[in-house]
Amino acid sequence: MTDTPKVLFVASESMPFAKTGGLADVAHTLPKTLVASGLDVRVMMPRHARIKDAWAAQLKPLVQAEIAVGWRRKYLGVETLEHSGVTYYFIDNEDYFGDAIYRGGDAENEQYLFFCKAVCEATRLIDGSGIFKPDLLHLNDWHTGMIPFLMKTRYNAILGREIPTLFTIHNIEFQGKMGFEQMQDLLDVPELYNTPEYLELAGSANMMKAALVFADRISTVSPSYAHEIMGHWAGFGLEGILSARRGEVSGILNGIDTEDFDPQTDPGIAAPFSVADLRGKRSNKKALRDEFALTTALTTPIIAMVSRLTDQKGISLVRHVLEELLCEDVAFILLGSGDPSYENFFNYIAAKYPDTTGVYIGYNEALAHRIYAGADFLLMPSEFEPCGLSQMIAQRYGTLPIVRETGGLIDTVEPYNEFTGQGTGFSFATYNAHDMLEAIRRALGVYQNKAVMRRLRKNALALDHSFQRSARQYEALYETMIKG
């Protein structure tokens, strides 16, 4: 590009400030990669309570204003800091962001309706003051879904120029559904938009649908997922609008932070290793086994999961056959949290099989690194998976994924081919517990062949899962959109 594009990247969470899922990783690593390649990309997100607590000394006030939110007058603050070369803008309002990142139900809808309005107002204020005049807004998931609507119907006219909007779907299952009255009350949305043509879907106003109707372009986080969500079995009711806009939807595969996840330099793992020298992998396995007090032999394969415990992640399949699997010479380690019934199940398994099973309920980033480094296989049997990061991180550490063939898992894991001897993991197609178990047993069979296992580890370690490729694709998309 001849002129440096200015992009405002908007998300509900970003590492290292606030994280509940993979969106936070993307909202950190993609802007950082784009900035390193010469773009002026800045991130806007809520100033959640944990940010105020942990980063107060570095935050600098930028804007203090009062804005209309329906009939209410609400405080809008914008604070800023720089991290990893990226400028962050934090939307401050204690009423909405003084406690949980996601409050659930109508309270969460209100949080992010306010956030959408606040982003538009903050853009107006920093644009008008000359602090930052974005050429494009890159919006992420339903929490930002009303911004394209607000820009198209109000704020472009206020700004005196049209700022194009790109909306990225990270998970189409979550859409920001509510009664139209709530949207009307908080954002003064005219009644004429409460129709299937615009914001209404199955009797509810829908923030993600608003984005899919009004955004200039749409992207999602893997090519296979972009295809899948245009079908009724994966579109969650939005397949019609996506199919209608097929030519304006891009599937751009996510990456991972290869500086943070690097077995050669990771300070939190037991020993470094690389594609050229795998010896440290064994040391990490021993350390992981010892950490969970497993009594299995060092030669016993470790299957791990690092996952949210939800139906989407295929946990019901695991629950169905895990005890059958544990009858074999195998160890199982899980790090995750989510549905209480699943948490209780894994705690039960850990108590019943303490010698072969390790379970940590919760979120622990440092432990995740040690699991990726020490396990032999990562199990990821998702019902659907927009992209997935865990399988890429596992490969980065020479841990072979066992995945269901869906979404981004198709795009990132090459199934082992016994005839060519190539591959970077194992897969199964049908969402069925015993099909999954058969894939696990195939992996365990290959594990007994040291030469093949070593080759597959090296294949996985050699993969480039950095954000460089996707950053180039986003840069090209930005250029197309800005030039119009």
C-alpha positions in Angstrom: 0.0 0.0 0.0 1.2 3.5 -0.7 -0.6 5.1 2.2 -0.5 3.4 5.6 -4.0 2.2 6.3 -5.5 3.1 9.7 -7.6 0.4 11.2 -9.6 0.4 14.4 -9.8 -3.2 15.6 -12.8 -3.6 18.0 -13.3 -6.6 20.3 -14.8 -7.5 23.7 -11.5 -8.9 25.0 -7.8 -9.1 24.2 -4.8 -10.6 25.7 -3.0 -9.8 28.0 -5.8 -7.6 29.4 -8.8 -9.9 29.5 -9.4 -13.4 28.2 -12.2 -15.9 28.3 -11.5 -17.6 25.0 -9.7 -17.7 21.6 -11.0 -14.2 20.6 -8.6 -12.6 23.1 -5.7 -14.4 21.5 -6.6 -13.2 18.0 -7.4 -9.7 19.2 -3.8 -9.5 20.5 -1.8 -11.3 17.9 -3.4 -10.2 14.7 -3.1 -6.5 15.4 0.5 -6.9 16.6 1.4 -8.8 13.4 -0.3 -6.2 11.2 1.5 -3.3 13.1 4.8 -5.1 12.6 4.1 -5.3 8.9 3.7 -1.5 8.7 -0.1 -0.9 9.2 -1.5 1.5 11.8 -3.9 -0.9 13.6 -5.2 0.1 17.0 -7.5 -1.9 19.3 -10.6 -0.7 21.1 -12.2 -2.8 23.9 -14.0 -2.4 27.2 -12.0 -1.4 30.2 -13.0 -4.4 32.3 -12.6 -4.4 36.0 -9.5 -6.6 35.8 -7.9 -4.1 33.5 -8.5 -1.3 36.0 -7.0 -3.4 38.7 -3.9 -4.6 36.9 -3.0 -1.8 34.5 -4.1 1.4 36.3 -0.6 2.8 36.5 -0.1 2.6 32.8 -3.6 3.8 31.6 -3.7 7.4 30.4 -7.1 9.3 30.1 -7.9 10.4 26.6 -11.6 11.3 26.5 -14.3 12.0 29.1 -17.8 12.6 27.9 -21.5 11.9 28.5 -23.5 10.2 25.8 -27.1 9.5 25.1 -28.1 5.8 25.6 -31.8 5.9 24.7 -33.3 8.3 27.2 -30.3 7.9 29.6 -27.2 10.0 29.9 -24.2 7.7 30.4 -20.5 8.4 31.2 -18.0 7.5 28.4 -14.3 7.5 29.2 -11.6 6.5 26.8 -8.2 5.5 28.3 -5.1 4.4 26.4 -1.8 2.6 26.7 0.7 0.9 24.3 1.5 -2.7 24.5 3.7 -4.8 22.1 3.8 -1.9 19.8 0.0 -1.6 19.6 -2.1 1.3 20.8 -5.1 0.2 22.9 -8.2 2.3 23.6 -10.3 1.2 26.5 -14.0 2.2 26.8 -14.6 3.1 30.5 -18.0 2.9 32.2 -18.2 1.3 35.6 -22.0 0.6 35.2 -21.3 -1.8 32.3 -17.7 -2.9 32.8 -17.1 -2.7 36.5 -17.6 -6.5 37.1 -18.0 -9.5 34.9 -16.7 -9.4 31.3 -20.0 -11.1 30.2 -22.9 -10.8 32.6 -25.3 -13.1 30.8 -28.9 -12.6 29.6 -30.4 -9.2 29.1 -27.7 -7.6 31.3 -25.0 -8.8 28.9 -27.1 -7.6 25.9 -27.2 -4.2 27.5 -23.4 -4.2 28.2 -22.7 -4.7 24.5 -25.4 -2.5 23.1 -23.8 0.3 25.2 -20.3 -0.8 23.9 -21.5 -0.5 20.3 -22.8 3.0 20.9 -19.7 3.9 22.9 -17.4 2.7 20.1 -19.2 4.9 17.6 -19.1 7.9 19.9 -15.4 7.3 20.8 -14.6 7.0 17.1 -16.3 10.3 16.5 -14.5 12.0 19.4 -11.0 10.7 18.6 -11.6 11.3 14.8 -12.8 14.8 15.4 -9.9 15.7 17.6 -7.3 14.4 15.2 -6.0 11.7 17.6 -6.8 8.9 15.2 -8.8 9.0 12.0 -9.5 5.4 11.1 -9.9 4.4 7.4 -11.7 1.1 8.4 -13.4 -0.6 11.4 -12.6 -4.2 11.9 -15.3 -5.6 14.2 -15.3 -9.0 15.9 -18.3 -11.2 16.9 -21.7 -10.3 18.1 -20.6 -7.9 20.8 -19.7 -5.4 18.1 -22.7 -6.3 15.8 -24.6 -3.1 16.0 -21.7 -0.9 15.0 -22.1 -1.5 11.2 -25.8 -0.5 11.6 -25.0 2.6 13.6 -22.3 3.7 11.3 -24.4 3.2 8.1 -27.6 4.8 9.5 -26.1 7.6 11.7 -22.4 8.1 12.2 -21.0 8.2 8.7 -23.3 11.2 8.2 -22.0 12.8 11.5 -18.4 12.2 10.5 -18.9 13.5 7.0 -17.3 10.4 5.4 -18.0 6.8 5.1 -15.8 4.4 7.2 -16.1 0.9 5.8 -16.7 -2.0 8.3 -15.4 -5.5 8.2 -17.2 -7.9 10.5 -15.4 -11.2 11.6 -17.4 -14.2 12.8 -15.5 -16.1 15.4 -18.4 -18.3 16.5 -21.8 -18.0 14.8 -23.6 -19.9 17.6 -23.6 -16.8 19.8 -25.6 -14.0 18.2 -26.7 -11.4 20.7 -30.5 -12.2 20.6 -33.0 -10.0 22.5 -36.4 -8.5 22.3 -36.5 -5.6 19.9 -37.8 -3.4 22.7 -34.4 -3.6 24.4 -32.5 -2.6 21.3 -35.0 0.2 20.6 -34.9 1.4 24.2 -31.1 1.6 24.3 -30.2 2.6 20.8 -33.3 4.3 19.5 -33.6 1.8 16.6 -36.6 2.7 14.4 -39.4 0.2 14.2 -38.9 -0.2 10.4 -35.7 -2.2 11.1 -37.6 -4.8 13.1 -38.1 -7.0 10.1 -36.5 -10.2 8.6 -34.9 -8.0 6.0 -32.9 -6.2 8.6 -32.5 -7.1 12.3 -35.2 -9.7 13.2 -34.6 -13.4 13.2 -37.1 -16.0 14.6 -38.9 -13.4 16.6 -35.9 -11.7 18.2 -33.7 -8.8 17.4 -30.3 -10.2 16.5 -27.0 -8.2 16.8 -25.0 -10.6 14.7 -27.6 -10.5 12.0 -27.4 -6.7 12.1 -23.7 -7.0 11.3 -24.2 -9.5 8.5 -26.8 -7.2 6.9 -25.0 -3.8 7.3 -21.2 -4.6 7.3 -19.4 -3.9 4.0 -17.5 -7.2 4.1 -17.7 -10.3 6.3 -14.9 -12.7 7.2 -14.6 -15.7 9.4 -11.7 -17.6 10.9 -11.1 -20.5 8.5 -12.0 -21.4 4.9 -13.9 -24.5 5.9 -16.0 -22.7 8.5 -16.9 -20.1 5.9 -18.3 -22.8 3.7 -20.0 -24.7 6.6 -22.0 -21.7 8.0 -23.7 -21.3 4.6 -25.5 -24.6 5.3 -28.5 -25.0 7.6 -26.6 -27.5 9.8 -23.9 -24.9 10.9 -25.4 -21.5 10.1 -27.6 -21.3 13.2 -30.3 -19.5 11.2 -28.0 -17.1 9.5 -27.1 -19.3 6.5 -29.6 -17.4 4.3 -28.0 -14.0 4.6 -24.5 -15.5 4.4 -25.4 -17.4 1.2 -26.9 -14.2 -0.3 -23.6 -12.4 0.5 -21.4 -15.3 -0.5 -19.2 -13.2 -2.7 -18.5 -10.8 0.2 -17.5 -13.5 2.7 -13.8 -14.4 3.2 -12.5 -17.4 5.2 -9.1 -16.4 6.6 -7.4 -18.9 8.9 -6.4 -17.7 12.3 -2.8 -18.2 13.5 -1.1 -18.3 16.9 1.5 -16.2 18.7 4.6 -18.1 17.7 6.7 -16.0 20.0 4.6 -16.9 23.0 4.3 -20.6 22.0 7.8 -21.6 21.1 9.3 -24.8 22.6 12.8 -23.5 21.9 12.4 -20.4 24.1 9.4 -21.0 26.4 10.6 -20.3 29.9 7.7 -22.1 31.5 8.4 -25.6 30.2 10.8 -28.2 31.7 13.3 -28.3 28.8 13.6 -26.7 25.3 13.3 -28.7 22.1 12.9 -28.1 18.4 12.3 -29.9 15.1 16.1 -30.4 15.0 16.4 -31.7 18.5 13.4 -33.5 20.1 15.2 -34.7 23.2 13.5 -32.1 25.4 10.1 -33.5 24.6 10.7 -36.5 26.8 11.8 -34.2 29.7 8.6 -32.3 29.4 6.5 -35.5 29.4 8.2 -36.7 32.6 7.7 -33.3 34.3 4.0 -33.3 33.3 3.5 -36.9 34.6 5.2 -35.9 37.9 3.1 -32.7 38.2 -0.1 -34.7 38.1 1.4 -37.6 40.2 0.7 -40.2 37.6 2.2 -43.6 38.2 2.2 -44.7 34.6 5.5 -45.5 32.8 7.2 -42.8 30.8 6.5 -44.9 27.7 2.8 -44.7 28.4 1.2 -42.2 26.0 -0.5 -39.1 27.4 -3.7 -37.9 25.8 -4.5 -34.3 26.9 -7.4 -31.9 26.5 -7.2 -28.1 26.9 -10.7 -27.0 26.4 -13.9 -25.3 27.4 -16.2 -28.0 28.8 -19.2 -27.4 26.5 -21.2 -29.5 24.1 -19.6 -27.7 21.2 -16.2 -29.1 22.2 -17.4 -32.7 21.9 -17.2 -33.3 25.7 -20.3 -35.6 25.5 -18.3 -38.0 23.3 -15.4 -38.1 25.7 -17.7 -38.7 28.7 -19.3 -41.6 26.8 -16.1 -43.6 26.3 -13.4 -42.3 28.6 -13.6 -45.1 31.1 -13.4 -47.6 28.2 -10.3 -45.8 27.0 -8.7 -45.8 30.5 -8.8 -49.6 30.5 -5.9 -49.4 28.0 -2.3 -48.4 28.6 -2.9 -44.7 28.4 -2.9 -41.6 30.6 -5.3 -38.7 30.4 -4.9 -35.1 31.4 -7.5 -32.3 31.2 -7.4 -28.6 31.8 -10.7 -26.8 31.4 -13.9 -25.4 32.8 -17.5 -24.9 31.8 -20.6 -26.9 32.2 -20.8 -28.0 35.9 -22.0 -31.5 34.9 -18.9 -32.0 32.8 -16.7 -30.5 35.6 -18.2 -33.0 38.0 -17.7 -35.9 35.6 -14.0 -35.2 35.2 -13.5 -34.7 38.9 -15.1 -38.1 39.4 -12.8 -39.7 36.8 -9.8 -38.1 38.5 -10.8 -39.5 41.9 -11.6 -43.0 40.5 -8.4 -43.3 38.3 -5.8 -41.2 40.2 -2.8 -43.1 38.8 -3.7 -42.5 35.2 -5.8 -39.3 35.2 -5.0 -35.7 35.9 -7.7 -33.0 36.0 -7.4 -29.3 36.6 -10.8 -27.5 36.6 -10.2 -23.8 35.7 -8.0 -21.7 33.5 -4.3 -21.7 33.9 -2.2 -20.4 31.0 1.1 -21.5 32.4 -0.2 -25.1 32.9 -1.6 -25.1 29.4 2.0 -24.5 28.1 3.3 -27.4 30.2 0.5 -29.7 28.9 1.1 -28.8 25.3 4.8 -29.4 25.7 4.5 -32.7 27.7 1.6 -34.6 26.1 1.8 -37.0 23.2 -1.7 -36.3 21.8 -4.2 -33.5 22.1 -7.9 -34.6 21.8 -10.2 -32.1 20.2 -13.4 -33.9 19.1 -15.5 -30.7 18.4 -19.0 -30.9 17.1 -18.1 -27.7 15.2 -15.0 -25.6 15.4 -14.7 -22.2 13.6 -11.0 -22.3 13.7 -9.5 -23.6 16.9 -6.1 -22.6 18.3 -5.3 -25.5 20.6 -4.6 -27.9 17.8 -2.1 -25.4 16.3 -0.4 -24.8 19.6 -0.2 -28.5 20.2 1.5 -29.0 16.8 3.9 -26.2 17.7 5.0 -28.4 20.6 5.1 -31.6 18.7 1.9 -32.9 20.3 -0.3 -34.6 17.7 -3.9 -33.5 17.5 -6.8 -36.1 17.3 -9.7 -34.1 15.9 -13.1 -34.3 14.3 -13.1 -33.2 10.7 -14.9 -29.9 11.0 -14.2 -26.2 10.4 -10.7 -25.0 11.1 -9.6 -28.5 12.2 -9.9 -29.6 8.6 -7.7 -26.7 7.5 -4.9 -27.2 10.1 -4.6 -31.0 10.7 -3.4 -33.4 8.0 -4.6 -36.8 8.9 -2.0 -39.5 9.2 -1.8 -41.6 6.0 -0.5 -45.1 6.6 0.4 -45.5 2.9 2.6 -42.4 2.6 3.6 -42.2 6.2 2.8 -38.5 6.3 0.5 -36.4 8.4 0.4 -34.0 11.4 -2.4 -35.7 13.4 -5.4 -38.0 13.3 -9.0 -37.4 12.5 -12.5 -38.9 12.3 -15.5 -37.6 10.4 -18.8 -38.7 12.1 -19.7 -37.0 15.4 -19.9 -40.3 17.2 -18.1 -41.5 20.4 -16.9 -44.8 19.0 -15.6 -43.2 15.8 -13.6 -40.9 18.0 -12.4 -43.9 20.1 -11.3 -45.6 16.9 -9.3 -42.6 15.9 -7.7 -42.5 19.3 -6.8 -46.2 19.0 -5.2 -45.5 15.5 -3.1 -42.9 17.2 -2.1 -45.2 20.0 -1.1 -47.8 17.4 1.1 -45.4 15.6 2.6 -44.4 18.9 4.2 -47.8 19.2 6.2 -47.2 16.0 8.9 -44.8 17.2 10.1 -44.0 13.7 6.7 -43.0 12.4 5.9 -41.1 15.6 9.1 -39.1 15.3 8.4 -38.2 11.7 4.9 -37.0 12.5 6.2 -34.9 15.4 8.7 -33.3 13.1 6.0 -32.7 10.5 3.9 -30.9 13.2 6.8 -28.9 14.6 7.8 -27.7 11.1 4.3 -26.2 10.4 4.0 -22.4 10.1 1.0 -21.4 12.2 2.0 -17.8 12.6 -0.3 -14.9 11.8 1.9 -13.8 9.0 -0.2 -15.5 6.3 -3.5 -14.4 7.6 -2.1 -10.9 8.2 -1.2 -10.6 4.5 -4.8 -11.7 3.6 -6.3 -9.2 5.9 -4.0 -6.5 4.6 -5.2 -7.2 1.0 -8.8 -7.2 2.2 -8.3 -3.9 4.0 -6.8 -2.4 0.8 -9.7 -3.5 -1.3 -12.2 -2.1 1.2 -10.5 1.2 1.7 -10.0 1.8 -2.0 -13.7 0.9 -2.5 
